[in-house]
Amino acid sequence: MSELKPCPFCGVEGRLIKGKTAYGLQTFRVSCSNHKCAVSAHTVDFTSKKAAIAAWNERVTMAQKPTRRRA
């Protein structure tokens, strides 16, 4: 399993959470393990650990952020 990056908001480690859909399919999501994190960051549910970890570990750089236009 790939290593989880820390929460992009508070810096505390992420944790992998297993679950099931109403139809019995296995799901995975990654969430911040800090219960006091002001953002409560987490991914959506994925059907593979690899996809959930990849989504959590993805970070946007300043060059990728959209710019705001003022009216």
Contact map, one row per residue, 1 for C-alpha under 8 A:
11100000000000000000000000000000000000000000000011000000000000000000000
11110000000000000000000000000000000000000000000001001000000000000000000
11111000000000000000000000000000000000000000000000001000000000000000000
01111100000011100000000000000000000000000000000000001001100000000000000
00111110000011000000000000000000000000000000000000000001100000000000000
00011111011111000000000000000001000000000000000000000000000000000000000
00001111111111000000000000000001000000001000000000000000000000000000000
00000111111000000000000000000000000000000000000000000000001000000000000
00000011111000000000000000000000000010101000000000000000000000000000000
00000111111100000000000000000000010011000000000000000000000000000000000
00000111111110000000000000000000000000000000000000000000000000000000000
00000110011111000000000000000001110000000000000000000000000000000000000
00011110001111100000000000000001110000000000000000000000000000000000000
00011110000111110000000000000111100000000000000000000000000000000000000
00010000000011111000000000000111100000000000000000000000000000000000000
00000000000001111100000000011110000000000000000010001000000000000000000
00000000000000111110000000011110000000000000000000000000000000000000000
00000000000000011111000001111000000000000000000000000000000000000000000
00000000000000001111100001110000000000000000000000000000000000000000000
00000000000000000111111111100000000000000000000000000000000000000000000
00000000000000000011111111100000000000000000000000000000000000000000000
00000000000000000001111110000000000000000000000000000000000000000000000
00000000000000000001111110000000000000000000000000000000000000000000000
00000000000000000001111111000000000000000000000000000000000000000000000
00000000000000000001111111100000000000000000001000000000000000000000000
00000000000000000111100111110000000000000000001000000000000000000000000
00000000000000000111100011111000000000000000111100000000000000000000000
00000000000000011110000001111100000000000000111110010000000000000000000
00000000000000011100000000111110000000000111110010011000000000000000000
00000000000001111000000000011111000000000110000000011001000000000000000
00000000000001111000000000001111100000011110000000000000000000000000000
00000110000111100000000000000111111010011100000000000000000000000000000
00000000000111100000000000000011111000000000000000000000000000000000000
00000000010110000000000000000001111110010000000000000000000000000000000
00000000000000000000000000000001111110010000000000000000000000000000000
00000000000000000000000000000000011111010000000000000000000000000000000
00000000110000000000000000000001011111111000000000000000000000000000000
00000000010000000000000000000000000111110000000000000000000000000000000
00000000100000000000000000000000000011111000000000000000000000000000000
00000000000000000000000000000011011111111100000000000000000000000000000
00000010100000000000000000000011000010111110000000000000000000000000000
00000000000000000000000000001111000000011111000000000001000000000000000
00000000000000000000000000001110000000001111100000010011000000000000000
00000000000000000000000000001000000000000111110000010000000000000000000
00000000000000000000000000111000000000000011111000010000000000000000000
00000000000000000000000000111000000000000001111110110000000000000000000
00000000000000000000000011110000000000000000111110110000000000000000000
00000000000000000000000000110000000000000000011111110000000000000000000
10000000000000010000000000011000000000000000011111111000000000000000000
11000000000000000000000000000000000000000000000111111100000000000000000
00000000000000000000000000000000000000000000011111111110000000000000000
00000000000000000000000000011100000000000011111111111111000000000000000
01110000000000010000000000001100000000000000000011111111100000000000000
00000000000000000000000000000000000000000000000001111111110000000000000
00000000000000000000000000000000000000000010000000111111110000000000000
00011000000000000000000000000100000000000110000000011111110000000000000
00011000000000000000000000000000000000000000000000001111111000000000000
00000000000000000000000000000000000000000000000000000111111100000000000
00000001000000000000000000000000000000000000000000000000111110000000000
00000000000000000000000000000000000000000000000000000000011111011000000
00000000000000000000000000000000000000000000000000000000001111111000000
00000000000000000000000000000000000000000000000000000000000111111000000
00000000000000000000000000000000000000000000000000000000000011111000000
00000000000000000000000000000000000000000000000000000000000111111100000
00000000000000000000000000000000000000000000000000000000000111111110000
00000000000000000000000000000000000000000000000000000000000000011111000
00000000000000000000000000000000000000000000000000000000000000001111100
00000000000000000000000000000000000000000000000000000000000000000111110
00000000000000000000000000000000000000000000000000000000000000000011111
00000000000000000000000000000000000000000000000000000000000000000001111
00000000000000000000000000000000000000000000000000000000000000000000111
